[in-house]
Amino acid sequence: MRIKNLQDRLREHIRDRITKGELTGVGLSKLADFPQGHLSNFLSSRRGLSLESMDRLLDALAIGVMDLVATDDIQQWFKPRNAAQGRSAGAGSDCTLRLGRWG
């Protein structure tokens, strides 16, 4: 899962809640202290969001990142990796390798 995927999921989540009548774009903008034009551009896929802006929207929506991640994505993350890719077959050690390359 990439940040772009999370932005897409956040966009879908917001659109879905607007469609259901649970909130409005203007109302969400006010809750998040976010310019309505920025939210409109984000929802129409004209612009992405900074991490800070995503956090403000998540807080305003009272959800977290994990609410945007599907169960299938989590299960896929913990599946054994292909040894040919230089990754371990164990989930714990795979996470260590992923974090290790950034350290």
N, C-alpha and C positions, 0 to 999 in steps of 0.2 A: 504494500500500500504506500502510495506516495502522497505528498502534500496536495498535489493537484487532484488526486482522487478524493481526498477529504474535502477539498473545496467543492468538488462536484456533488458529493454527498450532502454537504451543508446546503448547497443551492437547491437540491432536490427536496430536502427536508423543509426548507423555508417555503418553497413553492407549494408543497403538499399542504402545509398548515394554512397558507393563505387560501388555497383552493377550498379547504374544509371550513373556512370562515373562522378559524381559531385566532387569527391575527391579521393585521394589514401591514403593508410595507411601511406606511407612514408611522403606524404604531410601533413597529419593531425598530424603526430608525430612532424614534424618541427614546424607547427603552434602552437601546444600546448607545445612545448619545452619538449617533452616527449620521452623517449627511444623507438625506433621502436619495439624492442623486447618485451617491456612491453605491448605495444598496441596489438601486435600480440598475446601474451598470453591471453590478455583480450578478444579479438575478437574470439579466439578459445575456450573460456570458461575454460582455464587452471588456470586463476587467476582472482581475483576480483580487485577492485581499492579502494584506500583510498578516502575519501571525497574530499581531496585537488586535487587528480588526476582527479576525476570526474568533479570538478569545472573547472579545466584547459581545459578538453576536451569540456565541455559545452561552455566555453568562445570561444575556437577555432572554434567551430561549429556555434557560434552566436545563441545559443538556451538557453532556461532555463528549469528548472525542469518541469514546467507546460506544456512544449511542449512534454514531455514524458508521461504525464498523459492523459489517454483517458477520454472523456466526461462521459462514463459509470462509470468509477471509481469515478469521482467527484459526480455524482448523487447518487451512492451507499453510499458514505461517508455521505451524508446529509439525507439519508432515516432514518426514525425513528428506533431506536434500540429496541431490545426486552427487555421489562421490567424485564424479568426473569434473564437477564444478569447483572442486577443492573445498567442499564443505563437509562437515561431519554429519553422520546419520542421526545423532541425538539432538533433540531440540535444545537442551540446555547448552551443550557445547557449541551448537550452531549460533546461538545468541552471543556467546562469548566471542566467537570468531567475528561476527558482524560488528560488535562493539569494538573489538580489538583493532580492527583496521583503521578506526578513527582515532585511536588513542596515541 
